[in-house]
Amino acid sequence: MSERIGFVGLGIMGKPMAINISKAGLPLTVFDRHSENVDDLVASGATAGNSPADVGEKSDIIITMVQNSPESEQAITGSGGILSGASRNNLVIDMSSIEPRVSQIIADKCTSKGVKFIDAPVSGGEPFAKSGDLAIMAGGNDDDLREQNPFSKSLVNLQFYVGKLERGT
């Protein structure tokens, strides 16, 4: 697989998810507000990104796993966010649990830049994030969902396609 993977948000859930991607041997660029989390991933083979925009520039598929709706919106669409560096046809997968209205705002901004978007919150908590046995409820375009399947096996045990955007959140 030649896609470059980016990951923004290396907290309780994101860090073990990113570690599993790295263990799967996929090219991974990571960013977190806490540099020690980035350092831990670099030690396991990932490349450090300087900002969400930098991760967007260096990746084809970018995953976010942040705490809430405002953080998700800022990481993706804010000043210095992923969309600042992303290119046309990149894919953003927001695995954070956020409000459907915010998910739609993010999707609209992605679409206006030609970037694909999937809302894909996960269920299972930290133990399942570590073991790679999370469940994902993905909403978005069928083709975009198929695009992310090659690496989802390193993150999730169960995947449910719930239909159009906003149904995942």
C-alpha positions in Angstrom: 0.0 0.0 0.0 1.5 3.4 -1.0 -0.8 5.7 1.0 0.9 7.9 3.5 -1.1 7.9 6.8 -1.3 10.9 9.1 -2.7 10.9 12.7 -3.6 14.0 14.8 -4.5 13.4 18.4 -2.3 11.0 20.4 -4.2 10.9 23.7 -5.7 7.9 25.6 -7.3 6.5 22.5 -5.3 8.0 19.6 -1.9 7.0 20.8 -2.5 3.2 20.9 -4.4 3.5 17.6 -1.5 5.2 16.0 0.9 2.6 17.5 -1.1 -0.1 15.9 -0.9 1.6 12.5 2.9 2.0 12.9 3.2 -1.7 13.9 1.3 -2.7 10.7 4.3 -1.1 8.9 2.3 1.7 7.3 4.1 5.1 6.7 2.8 7.3 9.5 3.2 11.0 10.3 1.8 12.1 13.7 1.0 15.3 15.6 -0.2 16.0 19.1 -0.1 19.1 21.3 2.0 17.2 23.8 5.4 16.5 22.3 6.1 13.5 24.6 3.2 11.6 22.8 4.8 12.4 19.5 8.2 11.3 20.8 6.8 7.9 21.8 5.4 7.3 18.3 8.6 8.4 16.6 10.4 5.8 18.8 8.1 3.2 17.2 8.9 4.3 13.7 6.5 7.2 12.9 7.6 10.6 11.6 6.9 13.7 13.6 4.7 16.4 12.1 5.1 20.0 13.2 1.4 20.8 13.1 -1.9 19.4 11.8 -1.3 21.3 8.6 2.1 19.6 8.3 0.5 16.2 8.8 -2.1 17.1 6.1 0.7 18.0 3.7 2.7 14.8 4.3 -0.3 12.4 4.2 -2.9 11.0 1.8 -5.2 9.7 4.5 -5.4 11.7 7.8 -7.1 10.4 10.9 -8.1 12.6 13.8 -8.8 11.4 17.3 -9.3 14.4 19.6 -11.5 15.1 22.7 -14.5 17.0 21.4 -16.2 18.9 18.7 -14.3 22.2 19.1 -11.0 20.4 19.0 -11.9 18.4 16.0 -13.1 21.5 14.1 -9.9 23.3 15.0 -7.6 20.4 14.1 -9.2 20.0 10.7 -10.5 23.4 9.6 -8.8 25.9 11.9 -5.8 28.1 11.2 -2.9 25.7 10.8 -5.4 22.8 10.6 -5.2 19.7 8.4 -7.0 21.5 5.5 -4.2 24.1 5.4 -1.8 21.4 4.2 -4.1 18.8 2.6 -4.4 18.3 -1.1 -7.3 17.6 -3.4 -8.5 14.0 -3.0 -6.9 13.5 0.4 -9.1 11.7 2.8 -9.8 12.9 6.4 -11.3 10.4 8.8 -12.5 11.9 12.0 -12.7 9.1 14.6 -13.5 11.5 17.4 -17.0 11.4 18.9 -18.4 14.8 17.9 -21.7 16.5 17.3 -23.4 15.7 13.9 -23.8 19.4 13.2 -20.0 20.0 13.6 -19.3 16.9 11.5 -21.3 18.5 8.7 -19.5 21.8 9.0 -16.2 20.0 8.7 -17.4 17.9 5.8 -18.6 21.0 3.9 -15.2 22.7 4.4 -13.4 19.6 3.3 -15.6 19.3 0.2 -15.0 22.9 -0.7 -11.3 22.1 -0.9 -11.8 18.8 -2.7 -10.9 16.8 0.3 -12.9 13.7 1.2 -14.4 13.3 4.7 -15.7 10.3 6.8 -17.1 10.6 10.2 -16.1 7.4 12.0 -16.3 7.4 15.8 -15.1 4.3 17.6 -16.4 2.3 20.5 -14.4 0.2 22.9 -12.3 2.4 25.1 -8.6 2.3 25.8 -8.2 -1.5 26.2 -9.7 -2.1 22.8 -7.7 0.7 21.2 -4.5 -1.0 22.4 -5.6 -4.4 21.2 -6.9 -3.1 17.9 -10.4 -4.4 18.6 -12.4 -1.2 18.4 -15.8 -1.0 16.7 -16.2 1.8 14.1 -19.5 3.4 13.0 -18.6 5.1 9.7 -20.7 7.6 7.8 -19.8 9.0 4.4 -19.4 8.2 0.8 -19.2 4.5 -0.1 -16.1 4.9 -2.3 -14.3 6.9 0.5 -15.1 4.2 3.0 -13.6 1.5 0.7 -10.5 3.6 0.4 -9.8 3.4 4.1 -10.3 -0.3 4.5 -6.7 -1.5 3.7 -5.5 -0.2 7.1 -8.6 -0.3 9.2 -7.7 -3.9 10.2 -4.9 -2.5 12.4 -7.4 -0.4 14.3 -10.8 -2.0 14.4 -12.4 -5.5 14.8 -15.9 -4.5 13.7 -16.8 -1.9 11.2 -20.4 -0.7 10.5 -21.3 1.4 7.6 -24.2 3.5 8.8 -24.9 5.4 5.7 -24.4 9.0 4.7 -22.4 11.6 6.6 -23.5 12.4 10.2 -24.9 9.0 10.8 -21.6 7.8 12.2 -21.5 10.5 14.9 
